[in-house]
Amino acid sequence: MKYLWIIFVSSLLLAGCDNQDHKEGPTTKGVYMLLDTSGTYTQELVKAQHLINFTLAKLNPGDTFAVARVDTASFSEKDIIAKVTFDDRPSIANRQKRQFREKVDAFVKSVKSSGYTDITGGILQAVEYLNEANVGKKTILIFSDLKEELKKGYVRDIPLQLQGFNVVALNVTKLRSDNIDPREYMDRLQKWEERVNAGEGTWKVVNDMERLESIILD
Amino acid sequence: MSINEIYLLWSESAAISAVIWAVLLVTLTYLARNPMHKMIQAVAALIQHAFKQASTSLSEAEKRLTQRNTEVLIAEGQEASEHEIEREFERIHNIVEKDLAEYPTLHRKINDVVTQMDEDYKHSADVPPEAPGWAKAVDAVAKITTSKNDPMVGDILDSIHGSMEKNHEKTLEEYRKASRERHMLLQKMQPAWRGMNKDLKQVDQDVNALLERIKVVDRHMESYEKIIHETDTAKKTLSSSSLTQFFVAGFVLAIAIGGAMINFNLIARPMQEMVGGSSTMMGYKVANIAALVIILVEVAMGLFLMESLRITRLFPVIGAMKDSMRIRMVFITFAILLMLASVEAGLAYMREILSQDDAALRASLLDGAAQAANASDLSDRWITTAAQMGMGFILPFALVFVAIPLESFIHAARTVLGMAAVTVLRSLSFTFELSANSAHYLGQMLVSVYDLLIFIPLWIELKIKGAQPQAKKKGASGFNPLDTQTMEVSS
């Protein structure tokens, strides 16, 4: 009887103290961010920098974060600007976040625009990276106008395998041609949504950066 | 064949069909009356008996549980009373050992003082100076009449007078000296008197305290005797005491759990620095589990400490230990507690450092370098740091005292849960009893409703049978068609 009470009180404490969701599998988050560096979109990179800082602030020890550029051929590890899996210890994780930010800052200062935009290659690279990282929740952030321009000879008509992935398109700017015919913009978004849904992933478009927090923390 | 076709089997007219069907059904129902009544009665009796049996079983279980509860209540009351009497005897023992153990010394001291005073008193007795022995010789010389004018006699008398004067002065001086000494002796006796008076007062106080304790023991013994004889007063008192203890101890335990949660939050985050922040075990973060384990170890050490100090009696093994071993255990558990409290204070300090680092990083990432500088340059943060460290150090010691309400709660919970179980059993028993009676009366009601449906043939039957006595009707058919009260009321 005495011991039953002790067990009861312990369980109560454990239940009362811990307010985390308890799900099977890894509970860490993985975020892979693709930065479009083609054409005039490089001007938007300052916004991307804020976004990266924001994401860094929201991630916890054990989470994984990588930032990669989208250029002519994005299906490559060389395009990863910075990547990190945060240490379990909070103090080390904070140090890693500072180093990560420095790398991104250096990249934004020295970035040169690319001639083509291989978004599909970037997504394939993101899928590969996050699957290897073995994280619980996988998010791919695409900071781009979503207009894919492939160099001749590059094959990207590949079905995407996005089970368990959340794909979020950020700051999808309207091009001059979109303004002339908005259907182009809508068709572009529609095409990407279909591709992601066909790959069994979830698709979202966020142009209001204030809503990003709920997406990362969900 | 559809239902409509069956309905219109006898006639094309719905009304005529309805009448034919009604007559047919009433006739069939009338013919099946006796078997139907028996069936309804049998089903009602079956349900009634089942519920009745369940009610009886529950009632017996309730009685057994009540008996068991009383036994437990009496046993616990007896144990508590024995404990109190034991404590009172310990106190008496302490009084006897501490104060009255010195009684022989005190007695000897008082005897010495009395002897000394007696001697001093004897020495201070007033002894009158002895009259000089040669006074008679002087008197004889003075009576010589013939020689009164003799100058020689006059010289002798002058000489005697001088000697007597001297002697008188000397004797007076000695007498004064002796008186002074006696006064000195009497003066010396005064502190001895006072000392003795003080000692006697102390003895009086000790004896009175002992008498008070004995009165308390008497009271406890009286209560103990009532418990032993299982009087109603004792049962009521114990039961009421258990309920009060249960709620009071529960309230204090709730406060203690709140304290433990605060303690947990103080050390859970810095624990991530030691065991990692993302690894999980059974769905819970390892850091949280580690923090909780530390708190539970503190509570366990607190329990052992209280047990070793014989304040609580949750573990009979510890209570039965040798005193030397028990005292060693007190020191060991206290040392472990001290170490854990120091660790907690360190972790609380680490928590503050991490919070500052987090704030600085967050500010630099989200709000720019200026605010980052502000975030890291808060000079008055030492107050919160000191407060956290202080709480981290004090809370483990505060948790030690959880043992006392926990013991009360556990002991009272047995009684309270027993009483609750008795109430539940009693309610269930009552419900089953009610259901049994309901089944019985429902059976009666169904029989009446059945007869109501066939009241026309029954009325005709009654008219045919005429004015036969009701009792005879009963005897003839075994069942009175208009009397539903024939069913046995077994409630």
Interface residues (C-beta under 8 A of the other chain):
Chain A: M1 K2 W5 V9 S10 L12 L13 L14 G16 C17 D18 Q20 H22 K23 E24 T27 T28 N53 F54 L56 A57 N60 P61 G62 D63 D88 R89 P90 S91 A93 N94 K97 R98 R101
Chain B: L253 I257 A260 M261 F264 N265 A268 R269 Q272 E273 V275 G276 G277 S278 S279 T280 G283 Y284 K285 N288 I289 A291 L292 I295 L296 L314 I353 L354 D357 D358 L361 R362 S364 L365 L366 L406 F409 I410 A413 R414
